[in-house]
Amino acid sequence: MGIPNQEISETMSIPMTSGEVLDREYLEIRAKILQLAASFDRLDRADGDVSSDDRSDLISKGLEILQSSDNNRAEQIQLLFSREFEDAWREQFGI
């Protein structure tokens, strides 16, 4: 069974222009950047040093990826923060 071609063409949307995407996403992007800035401010004000923490390195690498002009930034960041696949994962987690 499947969806007839006419139904598919009627339900598929026309891709938005970059201006339309920006119109739709601007406020959410702005809010997320503000949230990141506040988090970094809290880290800077807190006692201690996280420069030797691996998570801090991952965050820095993630920000570098965001600043790049690559088309696959989301994929790169997902891979950066993901574990490497291991065939024996079930044994490792006792599943």
PDB file of N, CA, C and O in Angstrom:
ATOM      1  N   MET A   1       0.853  -1.157   0.000  1.00  0.00           N
ATOM      2  CA  MET A   1       0.000   0.000   0.000  1.00  0.00           C
ATOM      3  C   MET A   1       0.903   1.225   0.000  1.00  0.00           C
ATOM      4  O   MET A   1       2.091   1.065   0.282  1.00  0.00           O
ATOM      5  N   GLY A   2       0.480   2.320  -0.266  1.00  0.00           N
ATOM      6  CA  GLY A   2       1.295   3.514  -0.248  1.00  0.00           C
ATOM      7  C   GLY A   2       0.436   4.726  -0.501  1.00  0.00           C
ATOM      8  O   GLY A   2      -0.769   4.618  -0.728  1.00  0.00           O
ATOM      9  N   ILE A   3       1.048   5.846  -0.460  1.00  0.00           N
ATOM     10  CA  ILE A   3       0.336   7.087  -0.712  1.00  0.00           C
ATOM     11  C   ILE A   3       0.410   7.374  -2.200  1.00  0.00           C
ATOM     12  O   ILE A   3       1.500   7.378  -2.774  1.00  0.00           O
ATOM     13  N   PRO A   4      -0.730   7.616  -2.837  1.00  0.00           N
ATOM     14  CA  PRO A   4      -0.708   7.941  -4.262  1.00  0.00           C
ATOM     15  C   PRO A   4       0.146   9.183  -4.516  1.00  0.00           C
ATOM     16  O   PRO A   4       0.241  10.069  -3.667  1.00  0.00           O
ATOM     17  N   ASN A   5       0.767   9.235  -5.699  1.00  0.00           N
ATOM     18  CA  ASN A   5       1.666  10.333  -6.041  1.00  0.00           C
ATOM     19  C   ASN A   5       1.023  11.708  -5.871  1.00  0.00           C
ATOM     20  O   ASN A   5       1.687  12.645  -5.426  1.00  0.00           O
ATOM     21  N   GLN A   6      -0.245  11.841  -6.213  1.00  0.00           N
ATOM     22  CA  GLN A   6      -0.906  13.138  -6.102  1.00  0.00           C
ATOM     23  C   GLN A   6      -0.945  13.582  -4.644  1.00  0.00           C
ATOM     24  O   GLN A   6      -0.710  14.755  -4.354  1.00  0.00           O
ATOM     25  N   GLU A   7      -1.240  12.657  -3.715  1.00  0.00           N
ATOM     26  CA  GLU A   7      -1.274  13.007  -2.298  1.00  0.00           C
ATOM     27  C   GLU A   7       0.101  13.406  -1.803  1.00  0.00           C
ATOM     28  O   GLU A   7       0.228  14.331  -1.001  1.00  0.00           O
ATOM     29  N   ILE A   8       1.137  12.717  -2.273  1.00  0.00           N
ATOM     30  CA  ILE A   8       2.497  13.045  -1.867  1.00  0.00           C
ATOM     31  C   ILE A   8       2.845  14.460  -2.303  1.00  0.00           C
ATOM     32  O   ILE A   8       3.354  15.248  -1.506  1.00  0.00           O
ATOM     33  N   SER A   9       2.573  14.785  -3.558  1.00  0.00           N
ATOM     34  CA  SER A   9       2.938  16.107  -4.050  1.00  0.00           C
ATOM     35  C   SER A   9       2.144  17.204  -3.355  1.00  0.00           C
ATOM     36  O   SER A   9       2.646  18.317  -3.201  1.00  0.00           O
ATOM     37  N   GLU A  10       0.921  16.916  -2.932  1.00  0.00           N
ATOM     38  CA  GLU A  10       0.115  17.915  -2.242  1.00  0.00           C
ATOM     39  C   GLU A  10       0.575  18.110  -0.804  1.00  0.00           C
ATOM     40  O   GLU A  10       0.387  19.189  -0.242  1.00  0.00           O
ATOM     41  N   THR A  11       1.178  17.079  -0.193  1.00  0.00           N
ATOM     42  CA  THR A  11       1.581  17.186   1.211  1.00  0.00           C
ATOM     43  C   THR A  11       3.024  17.628   1.377  1.00  0.00           C
ATOM     44  O   THR A  11       3.405  18.065   2.463  1.00  0.00           O
ATOM     45  N   MET A  12       3.837  17.528   0.337  1.00  0.00           N
ATOM     46  CA  MET A  12       5.238  17.936   0.438  1.00  0.00           C
ATOM     47  C   MET A  12       5.326  19.451   0.370  1.00  0.00           C
ATOM     48  O   MET A  12       4.686  20.080  -0.473  1.00  0.00           O
ATOM     49  N   SER A  13       6.110  20.025   1.248  1.00  0.00           N
ATOM     50  CA  SER A  13       6.207  21.473   1.272  1.00  0.00           C
ATOM     51  C   SER A  13       7.320  21.970   0.362  1.00  0.00           C
ATOM     52  O   SER A  13       8.262  21.242   0.049  1.00  0.00           O
ATOM     53  N   ILE A  14       7.196  23.186  -0.042  1.00  0.00           N
ATOM     54  CA  ILE A  14       8.226  23.834  -0.839  1.00  0.00           C
ATOM     55  C   ILE A  14       9.298  24.315   0.133  1.00  0.00           C
ATOM     56  O   ILE A  14       8.963  24.930   1.145  1.00  0.00           O
ATOM     57  N   PRO A  15      10.575  24.055  -0.140  1.00  0.00           N
ATOM     58  CA  PRO A  15      11.620  24.495   0.777  1.00  0.00           C
ATOM     59  C   PRO A  15      11.568  26.009   0.995  1.00  0.00           C
ATOM     60  O   PRO A  15      11.274  26.784   0.085  1.00  0.00           O
ATOM     61  N   MET A  16      11.863  26.393   2.229  1.00  0.00           N
ATOM     62  CA  MET A  16      11.869  27.819   2.568  1.00  0.00           C
ATOM     63  C   MET A  16      13.165  28.467   2.103  1.00  0.00           C
ATOM     64  O   MET A  16      14.182  27.796   1.927  1.00  0.00           O
ATOM     65  N   THR A  17      13.115  29.754   1.909  1.00  0.00           N
ATOM     66  CA  THR A  17      14.328  30.510   1.608  1.00  0.00           C
ATOM     67  C   THR A  17      15.090  30.711   2.911  1.00  0.00           C
ATOM     68  O   THR A  17      14.538  30.510   3.994  1.00  0.00           O
ATOM     69  N   SER A  18      16.354  31.105   2.811  1.00  0.00           N
ATOM     70  CA  SER A  18      17.132  31.340   4.024  1.00  0.00           C
ATOM     71  C   SER A  18      16.519  32.472   4.850  1.00  0.00           C
ATOM     72  O   SER A  18      16.555  32.431   6.080  1.00  0.00           O
ATOM     73  N   GLY A  19      15.961  33.473   4.186  1.00  0.00           N
ATOM     74  CA  GLY A  19      15.298  34.559   4.906  1.00  0.00           C
ATOM     75  C   GLY A  19      14.085  34.077   5.676  1.00  0.00           C
ATOM     76  O   GLY A  19      13.839  34.524   6.796  1.00  0.00           O
ATOM     77  N   GLU A  20      13.328  33.170   5.085  1.00  0.00           N
ATOM     78  CA  GLU A  20      12.163  32.608   5.766  1.00  0.00           C
ATOM     79  C   GLU A  20      12.577  31.761   6.965  1.00  0.00           C
ATOM     80  O   GLU A  20      11.937  31.801   8.016  1.00  0.00           O
ATOM     81  N   VAL A  21      13.653  30.994   6.800  1.00  0.00           N
ATOM     82  CA  VAL A  21      14.155  30.195   7.917  1.00  0.00           C
ATOM     83  C   VAL A  21      14.601  31.127   9.049  1.00  0.00           C
ATOM     84  O   VAL A  21      14.305  30.879  10.218  1.00  0.00           O
ATOM     85  N   LEU A  22      15.311  32.195   8.692  1.00  0.00           N
ATOM     86  CA  LEU A  22      15.762  33.146   9.707  1.00  0.00           C
ATOM     87  C   LEU A  22      14.571  33.804  10.404  1.00  0.00           C
ATOM     88  O   LEU A  22      14.583  33.969  11.624  1.00  0.00           O
ATOM     89  N   ASP A  23      13.564  34.173   9.653  1.00  0.00           N
ATOM     90  CA  ASP A  23      12.355  34.744  10.258  1.00  0.00           C
ATOM     91  C   ASP A  23      11.752  33.784  11.279  1.00  0.00           C
ATOM     92  O   ASP A  23      11.332  34.197  12.360  1.00  0.00           O
ATOM     93  N   ARG A  24      11.714  32.516  10.929  1.00  0.00           N
ATOM     94  CA  ARG A  24      11.096  31.517  11.796  1.00  0.00           C
ATOM     95  C   ARG A  24      11.966  31.175  13.003  1.00  0.00           C
ATOM     96  O   ARG A  24      11.446  30.952  14.096  1.00  0.00           O
ATOM     97  N   GLU A  25      13.276  31.132  12.818  1.00  0.00           N
ATOM     98  CA  GLU A  25      14.182  30.617  13.841  1.00  0.00           C
ATOM     99  C   GLU A  25      14.880  31.683  14.691  1.00  0.00           C
ATOM    100  O   GLU A  25      15.457  31.353  15.727  1.00  0.00           O
ATOM    101  N   TYR A  26      14.840  32.937  14.282  1.00  0.00           N
ATOM    102  CA  TYR A  26      15.650  33.989  14.899  1.00  0.00           C
ATOM    103  C   TYR A  26      15.472  34.068  16.416  1.00  0.00           C
ATOM    104  O   TYR A  26      16.460  34.045  17.149  1.00  0.00           O
ATOM    105  N   LEU A  27      14.242  34.160  16.894  1.00  0.00           N
ATOM    106  CA  LEU A  27      14.019  34.328  18.334  1.00  0.00           C
ATOM    107  C   LEU A  27      14.513  33.128  19.129  1.00  0.00           C
ATOM    108  O   LEU A  27      15.074  33.287  20.214  1.00  0.00           O
ATOM    109  N   GLU A  28      14.308  31.934  18.596  1.00  0.00           N
ATOM    110  CA  GLU A  28      14.786  30.728  19.292  1.00  0.00           C
ATOM    111  C   GLU A  28      16.311  30.679  19.324  1.00  0.00           C
ATOM    112  O   GLU A  28      16.898  30.340  20.352  1.00  0.00           O
ATOM    113  N   ILE A  29      16.954  31.015  18.211  1.00  0.00           N
ATOM    114  CA  ILE A  29      18.419  31.036  18.165  1.00  0.00           C
ATOM    115  C   ILE A  29      18.956  32.074  19.149  1.00  0.00           C
ATOM    116  O   ILE A  29      19.894  31.803  19.898  1.00  0.00           O
ATOM    117  N   ARG A  30      18.359  33.255  19.140  1.00  0.00           N
ATOM    118  CA  ARG A  30      18.784  34.321  20.044  1.00  0.00           C
ATOM    119  C   ARG A  30      18.663  33.873  21.499  1.00  0.00           C
ATOM    120  O   ARG A  30      19.566  34.124  22.298  1.00  0.00           O
ATOM    121  N   ALA A  31      17.566  33.217  21.849  1.00  0.00           N
ATOM    122  CA  ALA A  31      17.359  32.745  23.218  1.00  0.00           C
ATOM    123  C   ALA A  31      18.393  31.696  23.609  1.00  0.00           C
ATOM    124  O   ALA A  31      18.876  31.693  24.741  1.00  0.00           O
ATOM    125  N   LYS A  32      18.735  30.812  22.688  1.00  0.00           N
ATOM    126  CA  LYS A  32      19.723  29.770  22.988  1.00  0.00           C
ATOM    127  C   LYS A  32      21.114  30.361  23.163  1.00  0.00           C
ATOM    128  O   LYS A  32      21.875  29.915  24.022  1.00  0.00           O
ATOM    129  N   ILE A  33      21.451  31.363  22.355  1.00  0.00           N
ATOM    130  CA  ILE A  33      22.749  32.025  22.503  1.00  0.00           C
ATOM    131  C   ILE A  33      22.818  32.728  23.854  1.00  0.00           C
ATOM    132  O   ILE A  33      23.844  32.675  24.532  1.00  0.00           O
ATOM    133  N   LEU A  34      21.735  33.382  24.244  1.00  0.00           N
ATOM    134  CA  LEU A  34      21.687  34.042  25.554  1.00  0.00           C
ATOM    135  C   LEU A  34      21.838  33.029  26.683  1.00  0.00           C
ATOM    136  O   LEU A  34      22.532  33.287  27.666  1.00  0.00           O
ATOM    137  N   GLN A  35      21.190  31.882  26.542  1.00  0.00           N
ATOM    138  CA  GLN A  35      21.304  30.832  27.550  1.00  0.00           C
ATOM    139  C   GLN A  35      22.745  30.332  27.651  1.00  0.00           C
ATOM    140  O   GLN A  35      23.247  30.107  28.752  1.00  0.00           O
ATOM    141  N   LEU A  36      23.410  30.158  26.513  1.00  0.00           N
ATOM    142  CA  LEU A  36      24.817  29.746  26.526  1.00  0.00           C
ATOM    143  C   LEU A  36      25.690  30.791  27.200  1.00  0.00           C
ATOM    144  O   LEU A  36      26.556  30.454  28.007  1.00  0.00           O
ATOM    145  N   ALA A  37      25.467  32.063  26.872  1.00  0.00           N
ATOM    146  CA  ALA A  37      26.252  33.136  27.468  1.00  0.00           C
ATOM    147  C   ALA A  37      26.082  33.141  28.982  1.00  0.00           C
ATOM    148  O   ALA A  37      27.059  33.312  29.711  1.00  0.00           O
ATOM    149  N   ALA A  38      24.860  32.957  29.463  1.00  0.00           N
ATOM    150  CA  ALA A  38      24.614  32.927  30.908  1.00  0.00           C
ATOM    151  C   ALA A  38      25.321  31.737  31.553  1.00  0.00           C
ATOM    152  O   ALA A  38      25.868  31.862  32.649  1.00  0.00           O
ATOM    153  N   SER A  39      25.315  30.597  30.891  1.00  0.00           N
ATOM    154  CA  SER A  39      26.003  29.411  31.429  1.00  0.00           C
ATOM    155  C   SER A  39      27.504  29.644  31.520  1.00  0.00           C
ATOM    156  O   SER A  39      28.128  29.289  32.520  1.00  0.00           O
ATOM    157  N   PHE A  40      28.090  30.240  30.482  1.00  0.00           N
ATOM    158  CA  PHE A  40      29.521  30.524  30.513  1.00  0.00           C
ATOM    159  C   PHE A  40      29.847  31.567  31.584  1.00  0.00           C
ATOM    160  O   PHE A  40      30.887  31.475  32.236  1.00  0.00           O
ATOM    161  N   ASP A  41      28.973  32.554  31.772  1.00  0.00           N
ATOM    162  CA  ASP A  41      29.175  33.535  32.842  1.00  0.00           C
ATOM    163  C   ASP A  41      29.167  32.865  34.205  1.00  0.00           C
ATOM    164  O   ASP A  41      29.995  33.191  35.056  1.00  0.00           O
ATOM    165  N   ARG A  42      28.236  31.923  34.432  1.00  0.00           N
ATOM    166  CA  ARG A  42      28.191  31.201  35.710  1.00  0.00           C
ATOM    167  C   ARG A  42      29.457  30.384  35.911  1.00  0.00           C
ATOM    168  O   ARG A  42      29.988  30.331  37.021  1.00  0.00           O
ATOM    169  N   LEU A  43      29.949  29.747  34.854  1.00  0.00           N
ATOM    170  CA  LEU A  43      31.204  28.985  34.963  1.00  0.00           C
ATOM    171  C   LEU A  43      32.363  29.904  35.326  1.00  0.00           C
ATOM    172  O   LEU A  43      33.194  29.559  36.165  1.00  0.00           O
ATOM    173  N   ASP A  44      32.418  31.072  34.695  1.00  0.00           N
ATOM    174  CA  ASP A  44      33.504  32.011  34.967  1.00  0.00           C
ATOM    175  C   ASP A  44      33.455  32.537  36.402  1.00  0.00           C
ATOM    176  O   ASP A  44      34.503  32.762  37.008  1.00  0.00           O
ATOM    177  N   ARG A  45      32.269  32.733  36.949  1.00  0.00           N
ATOM    178  CA  ARG A  45      32.130  33.272  38.305  1.00  0.00           C
ATOM    179  C   ARG A  45      32.328  32.211  39.374  1.00  0.00           C
ATOM    180  O   ARG A  45      32.623  32.546  40.521  1.00  0.00           O
ATOM    181  N   ALA A  46      32.176  30.954  39.032  1.00  0.00           N
ATOM    182  CA  ALA A  46      32.257  29.863  40.006  1.00  0.00           C
ATOM    183  C   ALA A  46      33.701  29.615  40.424  1.00  0.00           C
ATOM    184  O   ALA A  46      34.637  29.874  39.666  1.00  0.00           O
ATOM    185  N   ASP A  47      33.864  29.111  41.632  1.00  0.00           N
ATOM    186  CA  ASP A  47      35.193  28.736  42.115  1.00  0.00           C
ATOM    187  C   ASP A  47      35.675  27.500  41.373  1.00  0.00           C
ATOM    188  O   ASP A  47      34.879  26.651  40.973  1.00  0.00           O
ATOM    189  N   GLY A  48      36.970  27.411  41.198  1.00  0.00           N
ATOM    190  CA  GLY A  48      37.557  26.241  40.564  1.00  0.00           C
ATOM    191  C   GLY A  48      37.923  26.505  39.118  1.00  0.00           C
ATOM    192  O   GLY A  48      37.658  27.570  38.559  1.00  0.00           O
ATOM    193  N   ASP A  49      38.541  25.494  38.538  1.00  0.00           N
ATOM    194  CA  ASP A  49      39.005  25.597  37.154  1.00  0.00           C
ATOM    195  C   ASP A  49      38.579  24.343  36.414  1.00  0.00           C
ATOM    196  O   ASP A  49      38.885  23.230  36.845  1.00  0.00           O
ATOM    197  N   VAL A  50      37.881  24.513  35.313  1.00  0.00           N
ATOM    198  CA  VAL A  50      37.415  23.366  34.532  1.00  0.00           C
ATOM    199  C   VAL A  50      38.224  23.181  33.251  1.00  0.00           C
ATOM    200  O   VAL A  50      37.864  22.366  32.402  1.00  0.00           O
ATOM    201  N   SER A  51      39.307  23.930  33.110  1.00  0.00           N
ATOM    202  CA  SER A  51      40.074  23.860  31.861  1.00  0.00           C
ATOM    203  C   SER A  51      40.658  22.472  31.605  1.00  0.00           C
ATOM    204  O   SER A  51      40.913  22.114  30.455  1.00  0.00           O
ATOM    205  N   SER A  52      40.872  21.689  32.656  1.00  0.00           N
ATOM    206  CA  SER A  52      41.410  20.344  32.465  1.00  0.00           C
ATOM    207  C   SER A  52      40.301  19.292  32.355  1.00  0.00           C
ATOM    208  O   SER A  52      40.590  18.105  32.203  1.00  0.00           O
ATOM    209  N   ASP A  53      39.056  19.712  32.429  1.00  0.00           N
ATOM    210  CA  ASP A  53      37.914  18.799  32.332  1.00  0.00           C
ATOM    211  C   ASP A  53      37.646  18.485  30.857  1.00  0.00           C
ATOM    212  O   ASP A  53      37.535  19.397  30.037  1.00  0.00           O
ATOM    213  N   ASP A  54      37.545  17.212  30.527  1.00  0.00           N
ATOM    214  CA  ASP A  54      37.299  16.795  29.143  1.00  0.00           C
ATOM    215  C   ASP A  54      36.017  17.400  28.581  1.00  0.00           C
ATOM    216  O   ASP A  54      35.940  17.694  27.388  1.00  0.00           O
ATOM    217  N   ARG A  55      35.015  17.587  29.434  1.00  0.00           N
ATOM    218  CA  ARG A  55      33.752  18.160  28.960  1.00  0.00           C
ATOM    219  C   ARG A  55      33.944  19.594  28.488  1.00  0.00           C
ATOM    220  O   ARG A  55      33.299  20.032  27.536  1.00  0.00           O
ATOM    221  N   SER A  56      34.830  20.320  29.152  1.00  0.00           N
ATOM    222  CA  SER A  56      35.127  21.693  28.734  1.00  0.00           C
ATOM    223  C   SER A  56      35.760  21.700  27.342  1.00  0.00           C
ATOM    224  O   SER A  56      35.453  22.558  26.514  1.00  0.00           O
ATOM    225  N   ASP A  57      36.640  20.743  27.097  1.00  0.00           N
ATOM    226  CA  ASP A  57      37.255  20.607  25.765  1.00  0.00           C
ATOM    227  C   ASP A  57      36.196  20.291  24.703  1.00  0.00           C
ATOM    228  O   ASP A  57      36.234  20.830  23.597  1.00  0.00           O
ATOM    229  N   LEU A  58      35.258  19.414  25.051  1.00  0.00           N
ATOM    230  CA  LEU A  58      34.199  19.068  24.104  1.00  0.00           C
ATOM    231  C   LEU A  58      33.344  20.288  23.778  1.00  0.00           C
ATOM    232  O   LEU A  58      32.970  20.493  22.623  1.00  0.00           O
ATOM    233  N   ILE A  59      33.036  21.091  24.781  1.00  0.00           N
ATOM    234  CA  ILE A  59      32.245  22.303  24.552  1.00  0.00           C
ATOM    235  C   ILE A  59      33.005  23.252  23.631  1.00  0.00           C
ATOM    236  O   ILE A  59      32.420  23.821  22.709  1.00  0.00           O
ATOM    237  N   SER A  60      34.292  23.427  23.871  1.00  0.00           N
ATOM    238  CA  SER A  60      35.099  24.303  23.011  1.00  0.00           C
ATOM    239  C   SER A  60      35.120  23.802  21.577  1.00  0.00           C
ATOM    240  O   SER A  60      34.982  24.584  20.636  1.00  0.00           O
ATOM    241  N   LYS A  61      35.293  22.490  21.412  1.00  0.00           N
ATOM    242  CA  LYS A  61      35.284  21.918  20.064  1.00  0.00           C
ATOM    243  C   LYS A  61      33.913  22.088  19.403  1.00  0.00           C
ATOM    244  O   LYS A  61      33.829  22.345  18.202  1.00  0.00           O
ATOM    245  N   GLY A  62      32.851  21.947  20.182  1.00  0.00           N
ATOM    246  CA  GLY A  62      31.503  22.143  19.656  1.00  0.00           C
ATOM    247  C   GLY A  62      31.293  23.572  19.178  1.00  0.00           C
ATOM    248  O   GLY A  62      30.671  23.792  18.139  1.00  0.00           O
ATOM    249  N   LEU A  63      31.806  24.548  19.928  1.00  0.00           N
ATOM    250  CA  LEU A  63      31.692  25.948  19.517  1.00  0.00           C
ATOM    251  C   LEU A  63      32.485  26.214  18.242  1.00  0.00           C
ATOM    252  O   LEU A  63      32.060  26.996  17.392  1.00  0.00           O
ATOM    253  N   GLU A  64      33.627  25.566  18.113  1.00  0.00           N
ATOM    254  CA  GLU A  64      34.410  25.706  16.876  1.00  0.00           C
ATOM    255  C   GLU A  64      33.616  25.170  15.679  1.00  0.00           C
ATOM    256  O   GLU A  64      33.605  25.775  14.607  1.00  0.00           O
ATOM    257  N   ILE A  65      32.963  24.044  15.875  1.00  0.00           N
ATOM    258  CA  ILE A  65      32.161  23.468  14.800  1.00  0.00           C
ATOM    259  C   ILE A  65      31.030  24.425  14.426  1.00  0.00           C
ATOM    260  O   ILE A  65      30.749  24.628  13.245  1.00  0.00           O
ATOM    261  N   LEU A  66      30.385  25.011  15.433  1.00  0.00           N
ATOM    262  CA  LEU A  66      29.297  25.961  15.158  1.00  0.00           C
ATOM    263  C   LEU A  66      29.768  27.150  14.338  1.00  0.00           C
ATOM    264  O   LEU A  66      29.017  27.673  13.514  1.00  0.00           O
ATOM    265  N   GLN A  67      30.997  27.578  14.554  1.00  0.00           N
ATOM    266  CA  GLN A  67      31.525  28.739  13.834  1.00  0.00           C
ATOM    267  C   GLN A  67      31.970  28.402  12.422  1.00  0.00           C
ATOM    268  O   GLN A  67      32.233  29.307  11.630  1.00  0.00           O
ATOM    269  N   SER A  68      32.058  27.136  12.094  1.00  0.00           N
ATOM    270  CA  SER A  68      32.486  26.747  10.753  1.00  0.00           C
ATOM    271  C   SER A  68      31.347  26.984   9.760  1.00  0.00           C
ATOM    272  O   SER A  68      30.206  27.229  10.152  1.00  0.00           O
ATOM    273  N   SER A  69      31.670  26.908   8.496  1.00  0.00           N
ATOM    274  CA  SER A  69      30.643  27.099   7.464  1.00  0.00           C
ATOM    275  C   SER A  69      30.230  25.766   6.844  1.00  0.00           C
ATOM    276  O   SER A  69      29.627  25.741   5.771  1.00  0.00           O
ATOM    277  N   ASP A  70      30.550  24.668   7.510  1.00  0.00           N
ATOM    278  CA  ASP A  70      30.166  23.350   6.999  1.00  0.00           C
ATOM    279  C   ASP A  70      28.649  23.200   6.984  1.00  0.00           C
ATOM    280  O   ASP A  70      27.944  23.825   7.775  1.00  0.00           O
ATOM    281  N   ASN A  71      28.162  22.370   6.081  1.00  0.00           N
ATOM    282  CA  ASN A  71      26.722  22.132   5.982  1.00  0.00           C
ATOM    283  C   ASN A  71      26.222  21.068   6.944  1.00  0.00           C
ATOM    284  O   ASN A  71      25.015  20.883   7.093  1.00  0.00           O
ATOM    285  N   ASN A  72      27.136  20.372   7.594  1.00  0.00           N
ATOM    286  CA  ASN A  72      26.728  19.269   8.466  1.00  0.00           C
ATOM    287  C   ASN A  72      27.148  19.507   9.922  1.00  0.00           C
ATOM    288  O   ASN A  72      27.613  18.585  10.594  1.00  0.00           O
ATOM    289  N   ARG A  73      26.988  20.721  10.399  1.00  0.00           N
ATOM    290  CA  ARG A  73      27.391  21.049  11.775  1.00  0.00           C
ATOM    291  C   ARG A  73      26.644  20.220  12.800  1.00  0.00           C
ATOM    292  O   ARG A  73      27.252  19.747  13.760  1.00  0.00           O
ATOM    293  N   ALA A  74      25.348  20.028  12.628  1.00  0.00           N
ATOM    294  CA  ALA A  74      24.573  19.256  13.604  1.00  0.00           C
ATOM    295  C   ALA A  74      25.106  17.826  13.704  1.00  0.00           C
ATOM    296  O   ALA A  74      25.239  17.283  14.801  1.00  0.00           O
ATOM    297  N   GLU A  75      25.406  17.225  12.565  1.00  0.00           N
ATOM    298  CA  GLU A  75      25.958  15.862  12.566  1.00  0.00           C
ATOM    299  C   GLU A  75      27.311  15.824  13.268  1.00  0.00           C
ATOM    300  O   GLU A  75      27.569  14.927  14.071  1.00  0.00           O
ATOM    301  N   GLN A  76      28.169  16.785  12.972  1.00  0.00           N
ATOM    302  CA  GLN A  76      29.492  16.816  13.592  1.00  0.00           C
ATOM    303  C   GLN A  76      29.395  16.966  15.102  1.00  0.00           C
ATOM    304  O   GLN A  76      30.127  16.308  15.841  1.00  0.00           O
ATOM    305  N   ILE A  77      28.497  17.824  15.563  1.00  0.00           N
ATOM    306  CA  ILE A  77      28.350  18.024  17.010  1.00  0.00           C
ATOM    307  C   ILE A  77      27.744  16.789  17.658  1.00  0.00           C
ATOM    308  O   ILE A  77      28.152  16.401  18.753  1.00  0.00           O
ATOM    309  N   GLN A  78      26.778  16.168  16.997  1.00  0.00           N
ATOM    310  CA  GLN A  78      26.202  14.930  17.528  1.00  0.00           C
ATOM    311  C   GLN A  78      27.289  13.873  17.698  1.00  0.00           C
ATOM    312  O   GLN A  78      27.351  13.200  18.727  1.00  0.00           O
ATOM    313  N   LEU A  79      28.139  13.730  16.693  1.00  0.00           N
ATOM    314  CA  LEU A  79      29.224  12.751  16.773  1.00  0.00           C
ATOM    315  C   LEU A  79      30.244  13.129  17.841  1.00  0.00           C
ATOM    316  O   LEU A  79      30.779  12.256  18.525  1.00  0.00           O
ATOM    317  N   LEU A  80      30.513  14.408  17.986  1.00  0.00           N
ATOM    318  CA  LEU A  80      31.463  14.878  18.999  1.00  0.00           C
ATOM    319  C   LEU A  80      31.030  14.460  20.400  1.00  0.00           C
ATOM    320  O   LEU A  80      31.855  14.034  21.208  1.00  0.00           O
ATOM    321  N   PHE A  81      29.734  14.583  20.686  1.00  0.00           N
ATOM    322  CA  PHE A  81      29.231  14.290  22.025  1.00  0.00           C
ATOM    323  C   PHE A  81      28.727  12.867  22.187  1.00  0.00           C
ATOM    324  O   PHE A  81      28.169  12.529  23.231  1.00  0.00           O
ATOM    325  N   SER A  82      28.911  12.024  21.176  1.00  0.00           N
ATOM    326  CA  SER A  82      28.428  10.641  21.235  1.00  0.00           C
ATOM    327  C   SER A  82      29.560   9.687  21.578  1.00  0.00           C
ATOM    328  O   SER A  82      30.734   9.962  21.334  1.00  0.00           O
ATOM    329  N   ARG A  83      29.174   8.580  22.141  1.00  0.00           N
ATOM    330  CA  ARG A  83      30.138   7.502  22.384  1.00  0.00           C
ATOM    331  C   ARG A  83      30.426   6.793  21.068  1.00  0.00           C
ATOM    332  O   ARG A  83      29.590   6.762  20.166  1.00  0.00           O
ATOM    333  N   GLU A  84      31.598   6.239  20.977  1.00  0.00           N
ATOM    334  CA  GLU A  84      31.928   5.408  19.812  1.00  0.00           C
ATOM    335  C   GLU A  84      31.155   4.107  19.939  1.00  0.00           C
ATOM    336  O   GLU A  84      30.972   3.591  21.041  1.00  0.00           O
ATOM    337  N   PHE A  85      30.696   3.570  18.795  1.00  0.00           N
ATOM    338  CA  PHE A  85      29.960   2.316  18.823  1.00  0.00           C
ATOM    339  C   PHE A  85      30.903   1.176  19.171  1.00  0.00           C
ATOM    340  O   PHE A  85      32.014   1.078  18.649  1.00  0.00           O
ATOM    341  N   GLU A  86      30.433   0.318  20.065  1.00  0.00           N
ATOM    342  CA  GLU A  86      31.192  -0.872  20.425  1.00  0.00           C
ATOM    343  C   GLU A  86      30.284  -2.080  20.280  1.00  0.00           C
ATOM    344  O   GLU A  86      29.148  -2.083  20.754  1.00  0.00           O
ATOM    345  N   ASP A  87      30.798  -3.097  19.623  1.00  0.00           N
ATOM    346  CA  ASP A  87      29.999  -4.306  19.394  1.00  0.00           C
ATOM    347  C   ASP A  87      29.533  -4.944  20.704  1.00  0.00           C
ATOM    348  O   ASP A  87      28.449  -5.527  20.757  1.00  0.00           O
ATOM    349  N   ALA A  88      30.325  -4.841  21.738  1.00  0.00           N
ATOM    350  CA  ALA A  88      30.009  -5.496  23.012  1.00  0.00           C
ATOM    351  C   ALA A  88      29.274  -4.553  23.966  1.00  0.00           C
ATOM    352  O   ALA A  88      29.435  -4.668  25.181  1.00  0.00           O
ATOM    353  N   TRP A  89      28.482  -3.637  23.449  1.00  0.00           N
ATOM    354  CA  TRP A  89      27.816  -2.660  24.312  1.00  0.00           C
ATOM    355  C   TRP A  89      26.837  -3.314  25.275  1.00  0.00           C
ATOM    356  O   TRP A  89      26.660  -2.844  26.399  1.00  0.00           O
ATOM    357  N   ARG A  90      26.205  -4.391  24.841  1.00  0.00           N
ATOM    358  CA  ARG A  90      25.237  -5.061  25.733  1.00  0.00           C
ATOM    359  C   ARG A  90      25.941  -5.607  26.972  1.00  0.00           C
ATOM    360  O   ARG A  90      25.434  -5.476  28.086  1.00  0.00           O
ATOM    361  N   GLU A  91      27.093  -6.208  26.781  1.00  0.00           N
ATOM    362  CA  GLU A  91      27.844  -6.747  27.910  1.00  0.00           C
ATOM    363  C   GLU A  91      28.323  -5.631  28.838  1.00  0.00           C
ATOM    364  O   GLU A  91      28.301  -5.780  30.060  1.00  0.00           O
ATOM    365  N   GLN A  92      28.752  -4.519  28.255  1.00  0.00           N
ATOM    366  CA  GLN A  92      29.240  -3.405  29.051  1.00  0.00           C
ATOM    367  C   GLN A  92      28.157  -2.838  29.976  1.00  0.00           C
ATOM    368  O   GLN A  92      28.442  -2.408  31.093  1.00  0.00           O
ATOM    369  N   PHE A  93      26.912  -2.844  29.489  1.00  0.00           N
ATOM    370  CA  PHE A  93      25.823  -2.289  30.277  1.00  0.00           C
ATOM    371  C   PHE A  93      24.980  -3.372  30.967  1.00  0.00           C
ATOM    372  O   PHE A  93      23.944  -3.079  31.565  1.00  0.00           O
ATOM    373  N   GLY A  94      25.435  -4.609  30.875  1.00  0.00           N
ATOM    374  CA  GLY A  94      24.745  -5.700  31.544  1.00  0.00           C
ATOM    375  C   GLY A  94      23.357  -5.986  30.992  1.00  0.00           C
ATOM    376  O   GLY A  94      22.432  -6.308  31.738  1.00  0.00           O
ATOM    377  N   ILE A  95      23.225  -5.862  29.671  1.00  0.00           N
ATOM    378  CA  ILE A  95      21.919  -6.092  29.053  1.00  0.00           C
ATOM    379  C   ILE A  95      21.935  -7.445  28.351  1.00  0.00           C
ATOM    380  O   ILE A  95      20.933  -7.845  27.759  1.00  0.00           O
TER     381      ILE A  95
END
